[in-house]
Amino acid sequence: MILSVSYQKLCQEFSEYLSQIYWKDVFWSGSYFVASCGGVTISTLRTYIEGQQKPE
């Protein structure tokens, strides 16, 4: 499994605290968030989202 730099840093600095909350080897969820502050149309945004890679 490839761990992100963010995950590794959090584990290094907060391992004692995180071990009380997270008992599995999973920290991030498979979900994602999209926001736009420009004048992009819904159609363009939908095309962009649909073109993103799906998690394995």
TAWOJO-V691881 format. One record per pair of residues at least 4 apart in sequence whose ideal C-beta (glycine too) atoms are under 6 Angstrom apart, sorted by the first residue. I is the first residue (numbers start at 1). GAP is how many residues later the second one is. Records with the same first field share a line. If there is no record, write none. Layout:
BEGIN
I: GAP / GAP
END
This chain:
BEGIN
3: 4 / 5
7: 20
10: 4
11: 4
14: 4
18: 4
30: 25
36: 4
40: 4 / 5
END
